Amino acid sequence: MSNDNEPVASSATVPTITAEFGNEDSLTGFGGCNNYTSTWTTTEPDGLTIGAVTSQLAACQQDVMDTEKQFFAALANVATYQLEGNQLTLRDAQGAVQVTFVKAVD
């Protein structure tokens, strides 16, 4: 993940961050500390907008909360998407990678 062209690094203390792009433009997941919800919309050919993120307000270790804050900021920057195989890459309007997700194994 990255935010403002700086990498957002996970650590051994940050749980796996998730995102589920559901039907009817719903986005839900786990930000490392809190569950979150949002919305998403696409435009052709590869535009993507993610709405404001709403999350729980649980407190976690500072590094986990910092990573989650950077993740939510990265989602707000998303302008395009690219899906290749099991990898979804979200980029800002300048093409900088904001978030990369790998599909979980069923």
Biopython code that builds the backbone (N, CA, C, O; Angstrom):
import numpy as np
from Bio.PDB.StructureBuilder import StructureBuilder

atoms = [
    (1, "MET", "N", (0.840, -1.175, 0.000)),
    (1, "MET", "CA", (0.000, 0.000, 0.000)),
    (1, "MET", "C", (0.881, 1.232, 0.000)),
    (1, "MET", "O", (2.022, 1.184, 0.460)),
    (2, "SER", "N", (0.366, 2.320, -0.507)),
    (2, "SER", "CA", (1.098, 3.569, -0.418)),
    (2, "SER", "C", (0.122, 4.721, -0.264)),
    (2, "SER", "O", (-1.068, 4.588, -0.549)),
    (3, "ASN", "N", (0.635, 5.839, 0.184)),
    (3, "ASN", "CA", (-0.152, 7.037, 0.390)),
    (3, "ASN", "C", (0.765, 8.217, 0.146)),
    (3, "ASN", "O", (1.878, 8.253, 0.671)),
    (4, "ASP", "N", (0.315, 9.190, -0.646)),
    (4, "ASP", "CA", (1.136, 10.350, -0.986)),
    (4, "ASP", "C", (2.488, 9.924, -1.552)),
    (4, "ASP", "O", (3.518, 10.526, -1.250)),
    (5, "ASN", "N", (2.468, 8.878, -2.377)),
    (5, "ASN", "CA", (3.660, 8.346, -3.033)),
    (5, "ASN", "C", (4.693, 7.789, -2.067)),
    (5, "ASN", "O", (5.822, 7.513, -2.474)),
    (6, "GLU", "N", (4.345, 7.618, -0.816)),
    (6, "GLU", "CA", (5.227, 6.984, 0.162)),
    (6, "GLU", "C", (4.629, 5.619, 0.493)),
    (6, "GLU", "O", (3.411, 5.514, 0.633)),
    (7, "PRO", "N", (5.432, 4.586, 0.620)),
    (7, "PRO", "CA", (4.878, 3.270, 0.908)),
    (7, "PRO", "C", (4.271, 3.191, 2.299)),
    (7, "PRO", "O", (4.801, 3.740, 3.265)),
    (8, "VAL", "N", (3.159, 2.503, 2.372)),
    (8, "VAL", "CA", (2.549, 2.159, 3.656)),
    (8, "VAL", "C", (2.981, 0.734, 3.926)),
    (8, "VAL", "O", (2.566, -0.188, 3.224)),
    (9, "ALA", "N", (3.800, 0.550, 4.926)),
    (9, "ALA", "CA", (4.395, -0.758, 5.175)),
    (9, "ALA", "C", (3.665, -1.499, 6.278)),
    (9, "ALA", "O", (3.393, -0.941, 7.341)),
    (10, "SER", "N", (3.354, -2.741, 6.021)),
    (10, "SER", "CA", (2.813, -3.605, 7.053)),
    (10, "SER", "C", (3.972, -4.104, 7.909)),
    (10, "SER", "O", (5.125, -4.105, 7.479)),
    (11, "SER", "N", (3.650, -4.520, 9.104)),
    (11, "SER", "CA", (4.670, -5.099, 9.976)),
    (11, "SER", "C", (4.095, -6.352, 10.614)),
    (11, "SER", "O", (2.925, -6.682, 10.419)),
    (12, "ALA", "N", (4.907, -7.029, 11.359)),
    (12, "ALA", "CA", (4.449, -8.253, 12.020)),
    (12, "ALA", "C", (3.323, -7.969, 13.000)),
    (12, "ALA", "O", (2.553, -8.871, 13.329)),
    (13, "THR", "N", (3.211, -6.733, 13.473)),
    (13, "THR", "CA", (2.177, -6.403, 14.453)),
    (13, "THR", "C", (0.886, -5.914, 13.803)),
    (13, "THR", "O", (-0.114, -5.731, 14.496)),
    (14, "VAL", "N", (0.886, -5.698, 12.473)),
    (14, "VAL", "CA", (-0.317, -5.230, 11.779)),
    (14, "VAL", "C", (-1.032, -6.424, 11.164)),
    (14, "VAL", "O", (-0.482, -7.091, 10.287)),
    (15, "PRO", "N", (-2.267, -6.704, 11.620)),
    (15, "PRO", "CA", (-3.020, -7.813, 11.028)),
    (15, "PRO", "C", (-3.299, -7.557, 9.544)),
    (15, "PRO", "O", (-3.160, -6.433, 9.062)),
    (16, "THR", "N", (-3.686, -8.596, 8.840)),
    (16, "THR", "CA", (-3.984, -8.490, 7.414)),
    (16, "THR", "C", (-5.124, -7.511, 7.169)),
    (16, "THR", "O", (-6.186, -7.609, 7.783)),
    (17, "ILE", "N", (-4.889, -6.572, 6.269)),
    (17, "ILE", "CA", (-5.899, -5.602, 5.865)),
    (17, "ILE", "C", (-6.693, -6.215, 4.725)),
    (17, "ILE", "O", (-6.115, -6.805, 3.812)),
    (18, "THR", "N", (-8.022, -6.081, 4.769)),
    (18, "THR", "CA", (-8.866, -6.716, 3.768)),
    (18, "THR", "C", (-9.820, -5.715, 3.129)),
    (18, "THR", "O", (-10.066, -4.632, 3.660)),
    (19, "ALA", "N", (-10.344, -6.105, 1.984)),
    (19, "ALA", "CA", (-11.386, -5.335, 1.298)),
    (19, "ALA", "C", (-12.258, -6.310, 0.534)),
    (19, "ALA", "O", (-11.753, -7.203, -0.145)),
    (20, "GLU", "N", (-13.567, -6.141, 0.643)),
    (20, "GLU", "CA", (-14.508, -6.947, -0.129)),
    (20, "GLU", "C", (-15.398, -5.990, -0.909)),
    (20, "GLU", "O", (-16.228, -5.278, -0.345)),
    (21, "PHE", "N", (-15.198, -5.994, -2.228)),
    (21, "PHE", "CA", (-16.003, -5.174, -3.117)),
    (21, "PHE", "C", (-17.264, -5.968, -3.421)),
    (21, "PHE", "O", (-17.247, -6.888, -4.238)),
    (22, "GLY", "N", (-18.359, -5.607, -2.758)),
    (22, "GLY", "CA", (-19.588, -6.371, -2.869)),
    (22, "GLY", "C", (-20.540, -5.846, -3.922)),
    (22, "GLY", "O", (-20.288, -4.841, -4.586)),
    (23, "ASN", "N", (-21.630, -6.557, -4.048)),
    (23, "ASN", "CA", (-22.699, -6.144, -4.948)),
    (23, "ASN", "C", (-23.256, -4.796, -4.507)),
    (23, "ASN", "O", (-23.110, -4.391, -3.354)),
    (24, "GLU", "N", (-23.891, -4.117, -5.441)),
    (24, "GLU", "CA", (-24.524, -2.830, -5.169)),
    (24, "GLU", "C", (-23.533, -1.812, -4.623)),
    (24, "GLU", "O", (-23.883, -0.971, -3.794)),
    (25, "ASP", "N", (-22.294, -1.896, -5.095)),
    (25, "ASP", "CA", (-21.268, -0.902, -4.815)),
    (25, "ASP", "C", (-20.891, -0.765, -3.340)),
    (25, "ASP", "O", (-20.499, 0.319, -2.907)),
    (26, "SER", "N", (-21.002, -1.833, -2.569)),
    (26, "SER", "CA", (-20.591, -1.780, -1.168)),
    (26, "SER", "C", (-19.149, -2.249, -1.024)),
    (26, "SER", "O", (-18.710, -3.164, -1.720)),
    (27, "LEU", "N", (-18.428, -1.622, -0.127)),
    (27, "LEU", "CA", (-17.053, -1.997, 0.187)),
    (27, "LEU", "C", (-16.980, -2.191, 1.692)),
    (27, "LEU", "O", (-17.328, -1.291, 2.455)),
    (28, "THR", "N", (-16.531, -3.352, 2.115)),
    (28, "THR", "CA", (-16.359, -3.643, 3.532)),
    (28, "THR", "C", (-15.011, -4.309, 3.727)),
    (28, "THR", "O", (-14.447, -4.877, 2.792)),
    (29, "GLY", "N", (-14.501, -4.237, 4.939)),
    (29, "GLY", "CA", (-13.235, -4.900, 5.210)),
    (29, "GLY", "C", (-12.727, -4.623, 6.595)),
    (29, "GLY", "O", (-13.434, -4.103, 7.458)),
    (30, "PHE", "N", (-11.455, -4.994, 6.786)),
    (30, "PHE", "CA", (-10.766, -4.817, 8.053)),
    (30, "PHE", "C", (-9.524, -3.991, 7.777)),
    (30, "PHE", "O", (-8.705, -4.363, 6.937)),
    (31, "GLY", "N", (-9.372, -2.864, 8.482)),
    (31, "GLY", "CA", (-8.272, -1.947, 8.243)),
    (31, "GLY", "C", (-7.031, -2.216, 9.070)),
    (31, "GLY", "O", (-6.087, -1.426, 9.038)),
    (32, "GLY", "N", (-7.009, -3.314, 9.810)),
    (32, "GLY", "CA", (-5.862, -3.636, 10.653)),
    (32, "GLY", "C", (-6.193, -3.490, 12.121)),
    (32, "GLY", "O", (-5.632, -4.183, 12.968)),
    (33, "CYS", "N", (-7.121, -2.572, 12.420)),
    (33, "CYS", "CA", (-7.575, -2.351, 13.793)),
    (33, "CYS", "C", (-9.098, -2.401, 13.873)),
    (33, "CYS", "O", (-9.665, -2.940, 14.823)),
    (34, "ASN", "N", (-9.746, -1.835, 12.868)),
    (34, "ASN", "CA", (-11.202, -1.700, 12.867)),
    (34, "ASN", "C", (-11.816, -2.229, 11.582)),
    (34, "ASN", "O", (-11.194, -2.197, 10.520)),
    (35, "ASN", "N", (-13.054, -2.719, 11.694)),
    (35, "ASN", "CA", (-13.840, -3.015, 10.513)),
    (35, "ASN", "C", (-14.256, -1.693, 9.892)),
    (35, "ASN", "O", (-14.425, -0.704, 10.606)),
    (36, "TYR", "N", (-14.425, -1.656, 8.582)),
    (36, "TYR", "CA", (-14.827, -0.420, 7.917)),
    (36, "TYR", "C", (-15.843, -0.724, 6.819)),
    (36, "TYR", "O", (-15.972, -1.860, 6.365)),
    (37, "THR", "N", (-16.554, 0.315, 6.406)),
    (37, "THR", "CA", (-17.475, 0.238, 5.286)),
    (37, "THR", "C", (-17.295, 1.474, 4.426)),
    (37, "THR", "O", (-16.859, 2.525, 4.896)),
    (38, "SER", "N", (-17.640, 1.325, 3.159)),
    (38, "SER", "CA", (-17.586, 2.432, 2.222)),
    (38, "SER", "C", (-18.432, 2.045, 1.015)),
    (38, "SER", "O", (-19.163, 1.055, 1.045)),
    (39, "THR", "N", (-18.324, 2.833, -0.035)),
    (39, "THR", "CA", (-18.977, 2.540, -1.301)),
    (39, "THR", "C", (-17.948, 2.686, -2.412)),
    (39, "THR", "O", (-16.882, 3.267, -2.207)),
    (40, "TRP", "N", (-18.265, 2.162, -3.578)),
    (40, "TRP", "CA", (-17.392, 2.309, -4.731)),
    (40, "TRP", "C", (-18.227, 2.481, -5.982)),
    (40, "TRP", "O", (-19.329, 1.944, -6.087)),
    (41, "THR", "N", (-17.689, 3.240, -6.937)),
    (41, "THR", "CA", (-18.310, 3.404, -8.247)),
    (41, "THR", "C", (-17.216, 3.361, -9.298)),
    (41, "THR", "O", (-16.084, 3.781, -9.060)),
    (42, "THR", "N", (-17.574, 2.846, -10.461)),
    (42, "THR", "CA", (-16.613, 2.778, -11.558)),
    (42, "THR", "C", (-17.100, 3.613, -12.736)),
    (42, "THR", "O", (-18.294, 3.864, -12.898)),
    (43, "THR", "N", (-16.141, 4.031, -13.548)),
    (43, "THR", "CA", (-16.414, 4.665, -14.829)),
    (43, "THR", "C", (-15.513, 4.001, -15.855)),
    (43, "THR", "O", (-14.420, 3.544, -15.522)),
    (44, "GLU", "N", (-15.961, 3.946, -17.084)),
    (44, "GLU", "CA", (-15.175, 3.305, -18.142)),
    (44, "GLU", "C", (-13.987, 4.164, -18.518)),
    (44, "GLU", "O", (-14.128, 5.387, -18.488)),
    (45, "PRO", "N", (-12.853, 3.641, -18.863)),
    (45, "PRO", "CA", (-12.598, 2.205, -18.933)),
    (45, "PRO", "C", (-12.069, 1.626, -17.619)),
    (45, "PRO", "O", (-12.258, 0.438, -17.358)),
    (46, "ASP", "N", (-11.406, 2.444, -16.780)),
    (46, "ASP", "CA", (-10.797, 1.881, -15.570)),
    (46, "ASP", "C", (-10.875, 2.829, -14.375)),
    (46, "ASP", "O", (-10.073, 2.727, -13.445)),
    (47, "GLY", "N", (-11.844, 3.754, -14.399)),
    (47, "GLY", "CA", (-11.978, 4.699, -13.293)),
    (47, "GLY", "C", (-12.641, 4.067, -12.081)),
    (47, "GLY", "O", (-13.537, 3.234, -12.215)),
    (48, "LEU", "N", (-12.201, 4.464, -10.914)),
    (48, "LEU", "CA", (-12.763, 3.958, -9.656)),
    (48, "LEU", "C", (-12.742, 5.072, -8.618)),
    (48, "LEU", "O", (-11.722, 5.728, -8.404)),
    (49, "THR", "N", (-13.885, 5.270, -7.980)),
    (49, "THR", "CA", (-13.977, 6.208, -6.872)),
    (49, "THR", "C", (-14.448, 5.441, -5.649)),
    (49, "THR", "O", (-15.410, 4.676, -5.718)),
    (50, "ILE", "N", (-13.768, 5.648, -4.532)),
    (50, "ILE", "CA", (-14.165, 5.036, -3.264)),
    (50, "ILE", "C", (-14.698, 6.141, -2.371)),
    (50, "ILE", "O", (-14.048, 7.169, -2.183)),
    (51, "GLY", "N", (-15.885, 5.923, -1.822)),
    (51, "GLY", "CA", (-16.531, 6.917, -0.972)),
    (51, "GLY", "C", (-15.844, 7.045, 0.379)),
    (51, "GLY", "O", (-14.853, 6.372, 0.662)),
    (52, "ALA", "N", (-16.397, 7.924, 1.203)),
    (52, "ALA", "CA", (-15.864, 8.133, 2.549)),
    (52, "ALA", "C", (-15.923, 6.831, 3.344)),
    (52, "ALA", "O", (-16.902, 6.088, 3.268)),
    (53, "VAL", "N", (-14.876, 6.570, 4.095)),
    (53, "VAL", "CA", (-14.777, 5.358, 4.902)),
    (53, "VAL", "C", (-15.355, 5.625, 6.288)),
    (53, "VAL", "O", (-15.034, 6.625, 6.930)),
    (54, "THR", "N", (-16.205, 4.718, 6.731)),
    (54, "THR", "CA", (-16.728, 4.736, 8.092)),
    (54, "THR", "C", (-16.165, 3.516, 8.802)),
    (54, "THR", "O", (-16.215, 2.409, 8.268)),
    (55, "SER", "N", (-15.625, 3.712, 10.015)),
    (55, "SER", "CA", (-15.042, 2.572, 10.719)),
    (55, "SER", "C", (-15.421, 2.616, 12.188)),
    (55, "SER", "O", (-15.925, 3.614, 12.702)),
    (56, "GLN", "N", (-15.154, 1.483, 12.847)),
    (56, "GLN", "CA", (-15.303, 1.422, 14.287)),
    (56, "GLN", "C", (-14.264, 2.352, 14.905)),
    (56, "GLN", "O", (-13.415, 2.893, 14.197)),
    (57, "LEU", "N", (-14.327, 2.536, 16.197)),
    (57, "LEU", "CA", (-13.389, 3.434, 16.864)),
    (57, "LEU", "C", (-12.560, 2.723, 17.931)),
    (57, "LEU", "O", (-12.207, 3.321, 18.948)),
    (58, "ALA", "N", (-12.251, 1.455, 17.702)),
    (58, "ALA", "CA", (-11.426, 0.717, 18.653)),
    (58, "ALA", "C", (-9.998, 1.254, 18.612)),
    (58, "ALA", "O", (-9.528, 1.728, 17.577)),
    (59, "ALA", "N", (-9.329, 1.174, 19.731)),
    (59, "ALA", "CA", (-7.922, 1.580, 19.816)),
    (59, "ALA", "C", (-7.046, 0.337, 19.750)),
    (59, "ALA", "O", (-7.379, -0.709, 20.307)),
    (60, "CYS", "N", (-5.931, 0.472, 19.064)),
    (60, "CYS", "CA", (-4.964, -0.612, 18.923)),
    (60, "CYS", "C", (-3.571, -0.044, 19.178)),
    (60, "CYS", "O", (-3.424, 1.119, 19.553)),
    (61, "GLN", "N", (-2.554, -0.877, 18.969)),
    (61, "GLN", "CA", (-1.189, -0.381, 19.091)),
    (61, "GLN", "C", (-0.993, 0.764, 18.108)),
    (61, "GLN", "O", (-1.612, 0.780, 17.044)),
    (62, "GLN", "N", (-0.147, 1.711, 18.450)),
    (62, "GLN", "CA", (0.023, 2.920, 17.643)),
    (62, "GLN", "C", (0.436, 2.614, 16.213)),
    (62, "GLN", "O", (-0.078, 3.241, 15.287)),
    (63, "ASP", "N", (1.360, 1.658, 15.998)),
    (63, "ASP", "CA", (1.774, 1.363, 14.626)),
    (63, "ASP", "C", (0.632, 0.797, 13.796)),
    (63, "ASP", "O", (0.548, 1.056, 12.595)),
    (64, "VAL", "N", (-0.244, 0.027, 14.427)),
    (64, "VAL", "CA", (-1.406, -0.528, 13.730)),
    (64, "VAL", "C", (-2.375, 0.597, 13.372)),
    (64, "VAL", "O", (-2.885, 0.642, 12.252)),
    (65, "MET", "N", (-2.631, 1.497, 14.307)),
    (65, "MET", "CA", (-3.534, 2.622, 14.028)),
    (65, "MET", "C", (-2.954, 3.543, 12.960)),
    (65, "MET", "O", (-3.697, 4.064, 12.128)),
    (66, "ASP", "N", (-1.640, 3.751, 12.971)),
    (66, "ASP", "CA", (-1.000, 4.587, 11.953)),
    (66, "ASP", "C", (-1.146, 3.964, 10.564)),
    (66, "ASP", "O", (-1.461, 4.658, 9.597)),
    (67, "THR", "N", (-0.917, 2.654, 10.469)),
    (67, "THR", "CA", (-1.056, 1.963, 9.187)),
    (67, "THR", "C", (-2.497, 2.027, 8.700)),
    (67, "THR", "O", (-2.738, 2.254, 7.514)),
    (68, "GLU", "N", (-3.447, 1.832, 9.590)),
    (68, "GLU", "CA", (-4.853, 1.890, 9.212)),
    (68, "GLU", "C", (-5.216, 3.291, 8.702)),
    (68, "GLU", "O", (-5.922, 3.423, 7.702)),
    (69, "LYS", "N", (-4.742, 4.314, 9.376)),
    (69, "LYS", "CA", (-5.004, 5.698, 8.949)),
    (69, "LYS", "C", (-4.434, 5.941, 7.547)),
    (69, "LYS", "O", (-5.085, 6.572, 6.714)),
    (70, "GLN", "N", (-3.224, 5.443, 7.285)),
    (70, "GLN", "CA", (-2.614, 5.589, 5.964)),
    (70, "GLN", "C", (-3.400, 4.810, 4.909)),
    (70, "GLN", "O", (-3.557, 5.275, 3.780)),
    (71, "PHE", "N", (-3.888, 3.642, 5.272)),
    (71, "PHE", "CA", (-4.696, 2.833, 4.359)),
    (71, "PHE", "C", (-5.976, 3.567, 3.980)),
    (71, "PHE", "O", (-6.318, 3.637, 2.799)),
    (72, "PHE", "N", (-6.688, 4.114, 4.960)),
    (72, "PHE", "CA", (-7.924, 4.846, 4.677)),
    (72, "PHE", "C", (-7.635, 6.075, 3.813)),
    (72, "PHE", "O", (-8.426, 6.397, 2.926)),
    (73, "ALA", "N", (-6.527, 6.761, 4.052)),
    (73, "ALA", "CA", (-6.153, 7.917, 3.228)),
    (73, "ALA", "C", (-5.844, 7.466, 1.802)),
    (73, "ALA", "O", (-6.205, 8.151, 0.846)),
    (74, "ALA", "N", (-5.180, 6.323, 1.652)),
    (74, "ALA", "CA", (-4.872, 5.798, 0.323)),
    (74, "ALA", "C", (-6.156, 5.481, -0.437)),
    (74, "ALA", "O", (-6.251, 5.761, -1.632)),
    (75, "LEU", "N", (-7.149, 4.896, 0.246)),
    (75, "LEU", "CA", (-8.426, 4.609, -0.413)),
    (75, "LEU", "C", (-9.071, 5.889, -0.937)),
    (75, "LEU", "O", (-9.655, 5.892, -2.021)),
    (76, "ALA", "N", (-8.969, 6.963, -0.181)),
    (76, "ALA", "CA", (-9.564, 8.240, -0.593)),
    (76, "ALA", "C", (-8.895, 8.799, -1.842)),
    (76, "ALA", "O", (-9.512, 9.575, -2.571)),
    (77, "ASN", "N", (-7.648, 8.421, -2.104)),
    (77, "ASN", "CA", (-6.892, 8.914, -3.256)),
    (77, "ASN", "C", (-7.142, 8.128, -4.538)),
    (77, "ASN", "O", (-6.702, 8.552, -5.607)),
    (78, "VAL", "N", (-7.823, 7.014, -4.461)),
    (78, "VAL", "CA", (-7.962, 6.109, -5.601)),
    (78, "VAL", "C", (-8.731, 6.775, -6.740)),
    (78, "VAL", "O", (-9.769, 7.402, -6.528)),
    (79, "ALA", "N", (-8.190, 6.622, -7.968)),
    (79, "ALA", "CA", (-8.845, 7.155, -9.171)),
    (79, "ALA", "C", (-9.002, 6.095, -10.270)),
    (79, "ALA", "O", (-9.895, 6.198, -11.111)),
    (80, "THR", "N", (-8.125, 5.072, -10.260)),
    (80, "THR", "CA", (-8.210, 4.021, -11.273)),
    (80, "THR", "C", (-7.914, 2.660, -10.644)),
    (80, "THR", "O", (-7.370, 2.556, -9.545)),
    (81, "TYR", "N", (-8.296, 1.627, -11.388)),
    (81, "TYR", "CA", (-7.994, 0.273, -10.938)),
    (81, "TYR", "C", (-7.455, -0.549, -12.095)),
    (81, "TYR", "O", (-7.687, -0.238, -13.263)),
    (82, "GLN", "N", (-6.726, -1.613, -11.745)),
    (82, "GLN", "CA", (-6.223, -2.574, -12.717)),
    (82, "GLN", "C", (-6.345, -3.951, -12.089)),
    (82, "GLN", "O", (-5.834, -4.189, -10.995)),
    (83, "LEU", "N", (-7.017, -4.850, -12.776)),
    (83, "LEU", "CA", (-7.199, -6.215, -12.293)),
    (83, "LEU", "C", (-6.430, -7.149, -13.209)),
    (83, "LEU", "O", (-6.712, -7.240, -14.404)),
    (84, "GLU", "N", (-5.448, -7.846, -12.632)),
    (84, "GLU", "CA", (-4.651, -8.824, -13.373)),
    (84, "GLU", "C", (-4.587, -10.101, -12.565)),
    (84, "GLU", "O", (-3.993, -10.136, -11.487)),
    (85, "GLY", "N", (-5.199, -11.152, -13.088)),
    (85, "GLY", "CA", (-5.217, -12.419, -12.360)),
    (85, "GLY", "C", (-5.919, -12.246, -11.028)),
    (85, "GLY", "O", (-7.077, -11.832, -10.975)),
    (86, "ASN", "N", (-5.210, -12.565, -9.952)),
    (86, "ASN", "CA", (-5.799, -12.443, -8.620)),
    (86, "ASN", "C", (-5.353, -11.171, -7.898)),
    (86, "ASN", "O", (-5.520, -11.058, -6.684)),
    (87, "GLN", "N", (-4.785, -10.214, -8.637)),
    (87, "GLN", "CA", (-4.267, -8.988, -8.023)),
    (87, "GLN", "C", (-5.045, -7.766, -8.514)),
    (87, "GLN", "O", (-5.232, -7.576, -9.715)),
    (88, "LEU", "N", (-5.494, -6.942, -7.562)),
    (88, "LEU", "CA", (-6.184, -5.685, -7.838)),
    (88, "LEU", "C", (-5.284, -4.548, -7.385)),
    (88, "LEU", "O", (-4.925, -4.463, -6.210)),
    (89, "THR", "N", (-4.916, -3.666, -8.326)),
    (89, "THR", "CA", (-4.070, -2.525, -8.011)),
    (89, "THR", "C", (-4.890, -1.256, -8.157)),
    (89, "THR", "O", (-5.519, -1.026, -9.190)),
    (90, "LEU", "N", (-4.880, -0.434, -7.117)),
    (90, "LEU", "CA", (-5.601, 0.832, -7.108)),
    (90, "LEU", "C", (-4.583, 1.961, -7.165)),
    (90, "LEU", "O", (-3.618, 1.977, -6.401)),
    (91, "ARG", "N", (-4.807, 2.915, -8.085)),
    (91, "ARG", "CA", (-3.858, 4.013, -8.291)),
    (91, "ARG", "C", (-4.554, 5.359, -8.146)),
    (91, "ARG", "O", (-5.775, 5.464, -8.269)),
    (92, "ASP", "N", (-3.742, 6.399, -7.880)),
    (92, "ASP", "CA", (-4.281, 7.751, -7.841)),
    (92, "ASP", "C", (-4.314, 8.327, -9.251)),
    (92, "ASP", "O", (-3.934, 7.648, -10.205)),
    (93, "ALA", "N", (-4.762, 9.569, -9.391)),
    (93, "ALA", "CA", (-4.914, 10.194, -10.705)),
    (93, "ALA", "C", (-3.588, 10.347, -11.436)),
    (93, "ALA", "O", (-3.575, 10.434, -12.664)),
    (94, "GLN", "N", (-2.476, 10.382, -10.713)),
    (94, "GLN", "CA", (-1.159, 10.500, -11.335)),
    (94, "GLN", "C", (-0.542, 9.140, -11.652)),
    (94, "GLN", "O", (0.554, 9.074, -12.209)),
    (95, "GLY", "N", (-1.230, 8.064, -11.304)),
    (95, "GLY", "CA", (-0.742, 6.727, -11.596)),
    (95, "GLY", "C", (0.050, 6.072, -10.488)),
    (95, "GLY", "O", (0.534, 4.952, -10.656)),
    (96, "ALA", "N", (0.194, 6.745, -9.356)),
    (96, "ALA", "CA", (0.939, 6.159, -8.234)),
    (96, "ALA", "C", (0.084, 5.089, -7.545)),
    (96, "ALA", "O", (-1.098, 5.300, -7.275)),
    (97, "VAL", "N", (0.703, 3.946, -7.270)),
    (97, "VAL", "CA", (-0.002, 2.863, -6.591)),
    (97, "VAL", "C", (-0.396, 3.320, -5.196)),
    (97, "VAL", "O", (0.431, 3.818, -4.432)),
    (98, "GLN", "N", (-1.663, 3.145, -4.880)),
    (98, "GLN", "CA", (-2.176, 3.462, -3.555)),
    (98, "GLN", "C", (-2.354, 2.198, -2.719)),
    (98, "GLN", "O", (-1.971, 2.156, -1.549)),
    (99, "VAL", "N", (-2.941, 1.167, -3.335)),
    (99, "VAL", "CA", (-3.209, -0.086, -2.622)),
    (99, "VAL", "C", (-3.122, -1.235, -3.627)),
    (99, "VAL", "O", (-3.563, -1.099, -4.768)),
    (100, "THR", "N", (-2.564, -2.342, -3.210)),
    (100, "THR", "CA", (-2.592, -3.573, -3.994)),
    (100, "THR", "C", (-3.186, -4.664, -3.128)),
    (100, "THR", "O", (-2.724, -4.906, -2.013)),
    (101, "PHE", "N", (-4.213, -5.321, -3.648)),
    (101, "PHE", "CA", (-4.853, -6.430, -2.959)),
    (101, "PHE", "C", (-4.601, -7.711, -3.735)),
    (101, "PHE", "O", (-4.524, -7.695, -4.964)),
    (102, "VAL", "N", (-4.473, -8.813, -3.024)),
    (102, "VAL", "CA", (-4.377, -10.131, -3.623)),
    (102, "VAL", "C", (-5.582, -10.921, -3.142)),
    (102, "VAL", "O", (-5.848, -10.989, -1.942)),
    (103, "LYS", "N", (-6.318, -11.524, -4.089)),
    (103, "LYS", "CA", (-7.521, -12.278, -3.757)),
    (103, "LYS", "C", (-7.183, -13.407, -2.806)),
    (103, "LYS", "O", (-6.224, -14.150, -3.011)),
    (104, "ALA", "N", (-7.990, -13.522, -1.760)),
    (104, "ALA", "CA", (-7.811, -14.603, -0.791)),
    (104, "ALA", "C", (-8.154, -15.939, -1.444)),
    (104, "ALA", "O", (-9.045, -16.013, -2.290)),
    (105, "VAL", "N", (-7.463, -16.960, -1.056)),
    (105, "VAL", "CA", (-7.728, -18.296, -1.561)),
    (105, "VAL", "C", (-9.004, -18.795, -0.927)),
    (105, "VAL", "O", (-9.178, -18.726, 0.290)),
    (106, "ASP", "N", (-9.901, -19.304, -1.767)),
    (106, "ASP", "CA", (-11.188, -19.831, -1.253)),
    (106, "ASP", "C", (-11.007, -21.128, -0.531)),
    (106, "ASP", "O", (-11.979, -21.702, -0.040)),
]
sb = StructureBuilder()
sb.init_structure("model")
sb.init_model(0)
sb.init_chain("A")
sb.init_seg("    ")
for serial, (resi, resn, name, xyz) in enumerate(atoms, 1):
    if name == "N":
        sb.init_residue(resn, " ", resi, " ")
    sb.init_atom(name, np.array(xyz, "f"), 0.0, 1.0, " ", f" {name:<3s}", serial, name[0])
structure = sb.get_structure()
